[in-house]
Amino acid sequence: MEQHDYNKALQRFLSDHGLAGQYLAQAITSFLPVADLIAARKKALAESRPLLISLVGSQGSGKTTLSELLALSLRQSGFRVECFSLDDFYLRRSERIRLAQEVHPLLATRGVPGTHDMGLLREVMEGLLAGESVTIPRFDKSRDDRFPAEMHTHVNGTLDIILLEGWCWGALSQSQTALQRPINALEQAEDAERVWRSYSNQVLRSDFEPLYRKVDSWLMLKAPSFNCVYRWRLEQEQKLARSRSDDSGSEIMDAAGIRRFISFFQRITEQLLEELPERADLVWHLDSHRQVQDMTGPWLSLLSIDSAIDQPYGPIR
């Protein structure tokens, strides 16, 4: 891609995501140098397999936008890239309703481990890493169900880089002692016997943790605290509502619905905020406005942050 075309692609990216030029300024100093490092690590990989990069961040932290920005930059460098979300592997609404009837009513709500199709995720990951043709499902959050099969993504042939993002991707199972104390009113009132959180915890141990061994590198967008998640998630839902031209059958949540919804995520989100920075290769520490305040992790010493402005990303407008 020529420089002029790349600049236009970046501007189009900002426009499509409703982002101001301030985001590009941050991208140039904090995000795009990481794409360069990923490219270098792929070139240095001795094996002829895709490099699997995982991006973790709480709801509304901007991880989907960042993964798409990294993919754009990597494609500019000539790599074949696919990015997808753990969210796309949520069980269908009918499957979650059945799970709620058989295990616990809270499992009807998408979110925690136990509400994903982990068999399908494992199949897709293994297929992509092996260079096989696979189909990646897509989930329609506004209707709380999967998109029809014709709207799923078909990947044919070998990839260079895979970007997998998810809010709970990277979380580790907790001890029974940790599970005993309810972390919020939802757990106390609706999961007093710990069935729901114990089930989710077991799925983390049996289905999530074995797949982490396939990941080459971990990146994290770290929120300052769980308290920011409510406002971020509300903004996310409002953006989703604006994107819909026809709200027939939609499942857009109001402020009260968002407040209850994020209660499902609190335990694992707080665990990740505390534990994952010690395990991640790179962490972007965000403020309450999602601006990068600091960066930490083993990759930091490998980044050319100081010379990032000299990279061919074009002028900031």
N, C-alpha and C positions, 0 to 999 in steps of 0.2 A: 504494500500500500504506500503510495507517494505521501510526502509530508502534508501537502495541501489536503489530500483526501482524508488523512488521519485527523487533522485539525477539524475538518468538517464533521467527521464521525464523532469526535469528542463533543463538539457543540450540539450535535443532534442528540447525543446521549443525555446531555444536561437538559435539553428541552423536553425530551420524551419522559424524563423522570421528574420534571418540575423542579429542577435544581438551579440555584443561582451560581454565578461565576465563582463565588466563594468556595463552592465545593471543588471546583477545578483547581483552585489555588491550593487547597488542602491535599487534593489528589497528587499534585505534582511533588509536594514535599514529603508526603507520608504514605501514599498508596502505590503510585506508579513505579517508584524504585523497587517495591516488593515484587511487582510483575517482572521487572528485569532480573531480579534474583531468582525467581521461579524459573525463568527461561534459562538462566545459567545452570541451575541445578538439573534441569532436564537434559541439557546438552552434555553435562558431566555424568549422567546416569549410564552405567556400563550396560545395563540390560535394555533390550529393545521393547520395553513395555511402557505404558503411560505412567506419568507421575501423578499420584493422587494427593491432592492438597485439600485439607478440611478447614473450613472457616466457621467459627463458633461465635455466637452473639445472642444476647437476650432479645426478646421480641421488640421490634421497632428500632433496633440499634443501627440498621442500615446494612446488614450483612448481604442481603440479596442484591442491593444496588452495588455494593463493593465487589461481589463475585462477578457481576456482569461487567463492571469496569475492568477488573483484572483480565477477564476473558477477552474484552475488546483490545486491550493492550497486547496481550499474548498473540492474538490473531494477527495484529499488525506486524508482529515479528515473524509471522509465517507458521506459527504452530496451529495444529488442529486441536481445538479445545471444546469441551462440553462442560457446562455448569448446570447443576440441578440442586434441588432442595430436598432435605429430609421430609419437609412438609408434604411433598407430592406423594409420599408413600403412606399417608394416613389411610386407615381402613375406610371403606365406603360407609356411608351413614347406616345402611341396613346391617352391616357387619358389626358396627359399634353398638347398635341397639341390641343385637343378639348377645353381644359380650356383656352389656349392662344387665341383661336379664339373667345371664348364667353366672356372672362373677360379682359385679358390683355396679349400682346405678351410675356412679360417676364416670364410668368408662364409656358412657354414651357421648361424652364431650371429648373432642379431639384435643391432643396436646401431649400428654405424658407418655413415656414408654409404656407399651401395652396397647396403644391405639394406632400403631403403625403396622403395615404389612412387612414384617422383617424378612420373611422368606423371599418376597419379591425384591426387596432391597438387596439382599445377599446375591440373588440371581443376577440382578442388573449390574452390581459392582463387579462380580466375577466375570460377567460377560464383557464389560467394558475393558477390564484389565487384560483380558485374553484377546482383545481385538475382534470380538464377535459382533454380529449385528444384534442390537437389542432395542427394546421399546421402553422408554421412560414414561411412566404415568404422569399426569398433571392434575393437580387438585384445585377445585374451584371453591375458595374460602367463602365467597359471597353466598353460595348455595350449600356449603358444608358437605360437599360430595365431590367425587371425581368427575372430571370432564369426560365427555364421551370419548370412546377409543380413537375416533378419527382426529381428535385434538391432541393426542399424545405425541411425544417426540420419538422419531425413529433415527437411530444412529447406526450407520453402516461403515464398517472398516475400522482400522486402527487409529486411535487417538494419540496425541502427544501428552496432553495434560487434562486431568479431570478435576473439576472444582466442585466439592460437595459441601453445602452449607446447611446448618441446622441449629436450632436454639438449644437442644439438649444433647446434640452430638458431641461426644467427648465426656459426658457425665459418667461417673462410676457409681456402682451400687453402694448403698450405705449399710452400716451394721444394724442389727435388730435394736440395739440400744438407741441409736440415733432415730430410728423410726418411731419409737414409743411416744415421744413428746410431740403433740400436734403443733404445727408451726403457724397455723392461722385458724380463723373461725370455721372455715370450710372443713378442714381436717377434724376439728374438734366436734362439730355438730353432725357432719355427714359421713365421717369415716372413723367413728369412735373405736371400732374394733380393729382398725388398721388393715382392713382387707384390701382396700383400693391402693394405698401406698405400698403395701407389701407386694401386691401383684406387680405393680409398676417396677418396683425395685428388683424383683426376680427377673423380669424381662430385660432390665439393664444388664444384669449379671449373665444371663444365658444367651441373649441375642445381640446386644449392643457390643459388649466388651470384646468378644471374639473378632468382630469386624474391625475394631480399631487397629488390629495388627496389620491391616492392609494399607493403612494410611502412612504416607511418607512424611508429611509435615503438617503441623497444626498452627493455625492462625486464630487470633481472638480479638474481637471488638468488645472491650470491657466497659460496661456501664459503671458509673460511679457508685450506684447502689440499686437495690430492687425498687426503691421508691420512684425512680425515673421511668420504670417500665409502664406504669399506668398511663402517663401522659404520652409516651412514645406510641404505645399500642392504640390509644385513642386517635392520635394523628394518623396512624396507619389505617384504621377503620374508616376515618373520614375520607382519606385519599381513595380507598377502595370504593366508597359510596359515590364519589365524584366520577370515578372511571366507568361506572355502569350507566349505560344509556337507557336501559329498561330494568327497573327493579322488581319486575314480576318474579316471585318465587325466591327473592334474595334473602340472605340471612345476615344483613348488616346489623351490628350490635350498637345499642345506645351506650351512654356513659355508665349507667348502672350495670349493664350487661358486661361491659369491659372490666369493671372493677371485680365482678364475680369471676369472670373468665381468667384473669391473671392470677387469681388465688390458686388455680390448678397448677401454675408454673412456679410458684414461689419457692418451694423446697429445693427443687433441682437448680433453679436459677441462682439462688444464694449459695448453694454448694459449688457451682461452677465459678462464681465470682471469687470464691475463696481459694479453690483448689487448682483450677485449670491454669492460671498464670504461671504456676511453678512447673507445669508440664509442657506448655506451649512453646513453639519455636519463636513466635513473635506476638506481642500483645500491644494493641493500640488502646491506650487509656483515654476514655472519652469524658467530657464534661456533660452537664445536664442538657446542653444544646447539641450534643453529638459531635463536638469539635475535639480533635485529637490534642490532648494536653501533654502526652508523654508516650514513649515507646520503650518497651523492655523485651528481653529474651535473647537467646543465643544468636539469632539472626541479625540483631542490631549492629554488631560489629562488622557484618558482611555487607551492609547497605552503604551505598554512596549517597547519603542524604545531603551532604554539603554541596555536592555537585549536581544535585537533582535538577536544579533550574536550568542547567546547561543541556539537559537531555532534550531530544527532539519531540517535545509535546506541544510546541507552539505557544503563542502569546496568550496571556490571560486577559479576557475581555470582561 
